Amino acid sequence: MRRLPDKTALIDPAMDRRWSYAQLDAECNRFANALRAAGMGKNDLLLYQLYNCPQFAFCYIAPQKIGAINGPASFNLAAGETALLIDHNRPRAYVYDCDVRAMAAKALEICEYKPEIIIAVDYRGQRPELPAGHVFYDDFVAGQSGGAPEPATAHMYDEVTRLYTSGTTGLAKGIPVNNVNEVLSAHDVIMQFPMCMQDVTMNMTPWFHRGGLHAGGLTPTLYVGGTCVAMRMFSAKSCLEYVERYGVSFLIGVPAALAKLADRQEKHPIDLSQLKGIVTMGSPLEREACMRFQKLLTPNIFNGYGTTETFWNSFLRPIDLPEMAGSAGRACIDDDVRVVKAYEGRRAEPDDTVPMDGKTAGEIIIRSWAKSSMGYLDNEELTEERFYKGWFYTHDLGIWNEGQYITVLGRQDDMIICMGENIYPAQIEEVLCRHEKVRDCIVTGLADPVRGQAVAAYVVPADGSLTIQELARWCAASCDLSDYKCPRYYCFVEDIPYNATGKKRHSEMLDRALKDLKSGKLKRP
């Protein structure tokens, strides 16, 4: 803040507002002083559910000024899920966006633990009626000094940020991120891009997850002295307008968002020459899609693979593409990534690796001491299960080759077993998406009395003339799919489910496929 006081740190394009580093510092000081005056201090948690907006940045920075912990959580959670999060984490303060105030009010009604401080962010200035005890952010900080609060005693291993897994299998797990993890995550991004103080970054994904916050979001951008553009909600039209207007040099998002950008750019092209790169994460970057993005958006495409627990740990760089598209790249500079044997009922030792032959599947494990606190919050049992001898066992299945390029096949739980053979959805999805008339797809297993499971494919057509017979012939002719891997059932849909981090929700499709088969929506070729 002192090094670059007059430089623009943060831009809110929707409201056309800017904060210099000095102004951002003063605003965070006001919030920190207000929190301290309300009784918040060392190791207290501020839980917040906000869209990408200036107040998100204030909630991220201000608690750290008084030794407290910031905890960004998904604004997409249901009231019951938020209530569980509150009860498990016991935040001293809770901040929510007025756009989700009905959900937040219900969560606060049903949770057992009640936060002492409840703040509503009125982004649009409409000042809706709030429940008793809730206060608008602007009222909460009114009259507070912009001077720095008295700093709390700090240590490099203090928890400063608490992140949460997607929680698709139950309660979202708390991931403590220490001070040194934050710093080294920022260093990793700055080194990989590389990024400097002249860069302008914009996330197409929410900031509340690890990839949003740390992969070109607030953490590395503000650390290096760059400018962060807060795009509240993604739309391809607005995104490209902001890129041009603010001179965005790095865009961060998931392949599905890049596909929408490419569609928009194809129809309404603008000058994207100032883009240094686009960084994707969350799902595999398929070869055909990669080549399209390189042609329409920028030749400098990056792809990172990792987890909430460990940030990103392998990386595909522009020099790797498009040849290695579909893989997750090689280990980052400070990390080690391996593929070990997957045993029934027990884990492999870290040195019990599968052959580097590009075809033998195993579990992907990660060693990332710099960017991970190596554990879960208040969950020793799960910590012992997933962290072992300095390695994180991802439960992702993958293969690797002699160059140590990792290819992610999918979650162990997503694997389809047909006639005793293992089938990985990602491989079939890759083949389907090569078809020029396919925009997107998701593959799942379907209970079958003869085969155990059959393959079902949900496809978003890019062309209305596409037929399931055409897709069946395409898969049958592919040299990458054995006969038993070819989908037995197809269904055309308008979209497929993704979570906030850009991962396909395969688990949702299991029950849906069974219902769609009974209703006749799933068709045989």
N, C-alpha and C positions, 0 to 999 in steps of 0.2 A: 504494500500500500504506500509506503514512504518512498520507495524507489521510483514509482511511476505515478505520482499523485494525479496528474492531469490527463492521463491516458484513459480512453474509454475501456471500462472493464465489462460492462453489462448493457445489453440492448433489449428492450421490450418492444418488438416491432408492432404488435397489435395496438398498443397504446402510444407508440412513437415516443418512448421515453429512454433516456440514457443515464448511466451512472459512471462517473470517472472513478478511478480507484480510491481517491480521497472521499468522494461522496458515498461510495459503497461501504467504505470503512466506517464513516460516520453513522450511516443507517444501521449497520450491524452493531455498532456500539450502543445506539439508542435501544435496540432490541435487547442486547445483552444486559444493559443497565436496568431495563424494565423487568426482565426475568429475575435478576438478582434481587431487585426491590420486592418482587413477589415471593421470594424465599427460595429460589432455585440456585443450586450451587454444584460443587464438585461431585461428579459421577451421577448426578440426576439426569434423567432421560427426557428429551423433548421428542415426542412422536408426532410426525406430521404426514398428512395425506393431501398433497398439493400437485396440481398440474405444473408444467414447466412455466415458471413465472418469477418475477423479482423476489417475492416473498419466500420462494423456495431457497434462493441463494441466502437470504437473511437467516432462515432457519438452519441452514447448513453451517454458516460461519459463526453466528452469534453464540450458540452454546459453547463452542470451543474456546471462546474468549474468557469464559468463567469456569472452565474445567468440566462443563457438563457434556452430555453425549447427545448427538443428533441422530434421529432414527427415521429416515424417509421410508414411507410405506406406500403400497399401491392404492390409488384412489378408486380402483376397480373392485375392491373387496366388497363383499356383502356385509350387512350390519353384523351378522353373527360372527363372521370371520374377523372383522375389526374388533369386536368385543373380546374374542379370544386373544387377539394380539395385545389389547390393553391389559387384560387380566394376567397374561403371561409376563409382560414386560414392565408393568406398573410404572408408567411414565408420570413424572411430576407435572408435565405440561403436555397438552394435546392441541394440535393446530390442524384445522381442516378447511378445505375450499368451500365457499358457499354453494358452488355447483353440486356438491355432494352432501349438503347439509341435512337432508332427510335421512340418508344412510347414517351419517355421523350421529345425529340425534337419537336414532334407534339404537345404535351401538352403545352409546353412553347410557341409555336407559336400561339395557339388559346386562351390561358388564357388572361384575361384582366390585372390582376396584374402580374408584372414581378419581380421575386426575384432579389436582387442585386448581390448575390453570387451564382454561379452555378458551381458545382463540379462534375466531372465524376470519378468514381472508376474503374480503369483499372485493374481488379483482375488478369488477365492472362498476363499482361505486353505487350500487343499487340499494344498499343497506336494507336487506330483507329483515323481517322480524326474527329475532333469535330467542332460543330458550333462556330461561332465567339462569344467570351465572355465566353465560357466554359473553365474550367481549370481542368487538371488532379489533383487528390488528392495529389500525390507525389510532383508535382510542387507547389501546394498551400501551403504545409507545409515546403517546402525546406528553409533552413536557419533559421528556427524558433527555439527558445530556448526550451529545454526540462525541464526547470525550471517551477515551479508552477506559474500561473498567479496571479495577485493581486485578491484576492477573492472578489466577490460581496456580498453586504448585503443579508443575507439569513434568511428565516423564515420557520418554520415547515409546514406552510400552503401555501408556494409558489408552484405554478405549476412547475413541473420539467419535466414531460413526458406528451405528448398528444397522446392518442390512438384513433383509429377510428373503428367504427362498420363496419360490412361487407358491408353495403350499398346495400343490395339486393333489397331494395324498393326505391332506389333513392340516394341522396347525403349521403355519409358516415358521420355519426354524430361524432363530436369531443368529446372525453371523457378526461377532465383534470384529471391528477393524481398528487396529491400533494406530497411534500417531505415525510410527515408522512405516506401517503398511500403506498409509495414505501417501506419505512422501515418496516411497519407492514405487507405488503405482503410478504416481505422476511422472516420475523419472522414466519409467518404462515407456509410457505413451510418448513423452517428449523425445525419447531416443528412437522409438520405432517409426514415427511419422516421417521425418523429425518435425518438431514444432518449435516455434520461436515467438517472441513477443509481438511480432508483426502479424501473426496469424489470427484469423477470425473463424471460430468454430460454431457449428450449429448441430444439435441432436434432433433427429427425426423421431427418436424414441423417448419415452419418459425418463427423467433424470433419477427416479426413485430406485432403480436397480443398479447393479454394479457396472454394467456396460454403459448405462446412461450417465452415471455420475463420474466414472473414472476414464472411460474411453473417449476422450475428447470433450467431456462435459466440464463441469465447474472445476473439478480438482486439478487436472493438468493445465487447463487454460488459464485459470487465475494464478496458478503456481508459477507459470512461465511469464506471465505478464501480457497475455493475449486478450482478445475480446470474445465474449460469449454471447451468442444471440439466443434468447429464450423463446423458442417457438412453442406456444401453449399446446396446440393440437396439430397433428400432421395433416397437411393436404398438399398434393403435388403442386398445385397452382401457386399457393402461398410460398411453399418452400423454394421454388425456383425464382419467384419474385424477390424473396429475401436474399437469395444467393447473389443475385445481380445488384440489388440495392445496397447491400452492406459489404460487398466484396468478400463473401465467405470463401475461405481457402480450404477448410476441411468440413465435410459433411459426414455424419455418423448415423447409421441406421441398419435396418435388416434388409435382406434381399427382397422381401415382399414390397417394402417401401421403394426400393430402387426400381423395381419393375413399374411402379406407378409413375415415378419420375421419368423413366424412359418412354413410357406411353405419352406423357405430356410433352416431353421434349421433341418427340417425333412429330407431333401435330402442331405444336407452337414453340418452335426452337428459339432459344435465347443464347447469348454469348456466355459460355461457361469456361472461358479460357483462364480465368483467375483461379479456378479450382486446382489445388495441389493434389487432392485425393479424396476418395470416398471410402470410408471404413465400414465394413459390414460385420455382423456378428449374429449369433443366435441360431443360425441354421446354415446348412451347407450352401456354398456358392457353386451352383451348377455351371458346367462349362458353357452351354449355349447362352445362358443368362449372362454370364460373365462377359462373353464376347459382345453381346448386345450392349451391355452397360459401358464397356470400353469404347465402343463405337459412338454411342449417343451422348454419354455423359462425360467421361474422362478416361484416358488410358491408365490412370493410376488408381487401381482398385486394390484395397487391402481387405483381408478377412481374418478375424481373430476367433479363436476357440478357447473357452475356459468355463468357469463356474462362478457362482456367487461366492463360494468359499475361497477361491484362489485367484480371482480376476481372470484375465486371459493368459494362456500359457503356451499356445502355439500360434504361429502367425504365417499367413500367406502374404507375400509382398508382390508389387507389380512385376518384378523380374520372374516370379514364379508362374505368372498367368499369361495366357489361359491354359498352358500345358498342365498345371497341377490343380486346376479348378476341380472342385468336388472333394478335394482333400482339405484337411485343416491346417496344412503347413507343417513346419518344424518347430521345435521348442524355442521359446523366446530366450533371450540372452541370459537372463537370471534364473531360468526354469529348467526342469528336466521332465520329459514326458515319455512314458513307456506303455507298451501293450503287454499285459501279463495274461497267463492262462486263466480261463474262467471255469471254476470248479463248482459243482453242485454242493451247496451247503457249507462251503468254506472258501476263504480267499487265498489267492496265490501269494507267495513271498515276492517282494519287489524285484528280485533277480530271476524269477521264474517266468521269463518272457516267452512269447510266441515267436516263431520264425519271422524274420523280416522279408517275407515273400510276397506281400501285397495281397494275400488271400486268406491266411489263417486268422480267424477272429479271436479276440480276447477282450479283457477289460482294460480300459484306459486309466492309468494312474498318473498322478501329477505331484511333483515336488516343487513347492513354491514358498519357501520360508520368508522371502522378502515381502510378499504381498498378501500373506495369509497369517492369521493368528492361530491357525492349526487347531480349531475346535469350534464347538457350538456353545451357545449361551445356556448355562444350567442344564446341560444334557450330556452327562458323562457317558451314558450307555451308547448314545449315537456317536459321540466323539470317538470312543474306542472302536466302534464298528467301522467308521469311515476313514479315520486317520490312523495310520500304522507305520511305525518306523520312519517317520518323517514324510510319508507319502499320503496323498488324498486319493481314495478309491472312488472314482466318479460314478460307477455303475453304468457308464456308457460303454457300449461295445464298439470296437474298432479294429482296424488292421494297420500295419505299417510296412514300408518297403526298405530297401537297403539305404536309401537316402534319409531314412527316419522321418519321412512324411507320413503323418497320421491321417487316416480317413475314418470319420465317425459313421458308424452304421446305424446307431440309434440306441435308445435306452434298453437295458435288459428286459424291462417289463413290456416294451413294445415289440419284442421279437415274436415272430409268427413261426409256429412249428407245424409243418405240413408233411405228413407221411414220415415223421421222424427227422426231417431236414429243417435246419434253421434258415429262416428267411428274414432279411432286414428291410424294413419299409423304405429306408433312404435310397437303397439301390434301385428299387422299382420306381420310386418317385423321380429319380434322376432320368431313367429311360423315358418315362411318360412325358416329362417336361421338355424332352428334346423334340417332341412332335410340334410342328409349327402351329398347329391349331389348339394347343394346350397352353393355357395361361398359368394354371397352378393345379396342384393335386395333393392328396393325402391318401396313404394306404394303411389299411388295418387288417387284422385277422377276424375271421368269422367262424364260429363253431361249426364243424362239419362232421357228421357221424362216421364217414369213411376215412377222411384225411386227418382228422383231429382238428385242423383249422384250414380254411380256404382263404385266399387273398381277395380282398375287396378294395376297389379303387374309387375314390370320389374325385371327380375331375371338374375343374372350372374351364369351360371352353373359351378359346380366344376367337373362335369362328363358329357361327351358328350351324354350319354344314357338317360339323364333326359328328361321327356316329360311333357307337361302341364297337361295331364290327370293324371299323377302321382302326380303332385303338387296339383291338385284339390282334389284328394282323400285324400291327406295328410291333407289339411286344413279342409276338411269336417269331418275327423276323430278326429281332435284336440278338446280336451275338453276345450280349451281356446278361441275358436272362435264360436260365434253364426253363424247361417246360413247366416244372412244378412251381416256379416263381411267378409265372404269368397270372395276372388277375383273373379270377373265375367269375367275378361280379363287378359291374360298373354302375355308377350313378353320376349324372351330371348335376352340378350344384352351382349356385351363384358365388359362393365364397366358402372358405374353409377356416376352421378355428385356429387362431394363434393366441399365445399369451402375450403379456406386455413386453417380454424380452425377445419376441420374434420367433419363438419355438412353436412348431406345430403341436397341437393338443391331441396326440394320438390316443391318449387314454379316454377322451370324450367319445371317440369314434367306435369304441368296442360295443357299448350298449346301443348306440345309434344304429350300427350296422345290423344288429339283430332285429331291431324294430323295423328298419327299412326293408329287410328281407321279408318279414311277415306281411308288411303292407304292400309289397310289390314294387317299391321304389328302386331296389337293387335289381339289375337286369343281367341275365346271361347273354353273351354275344350270340 
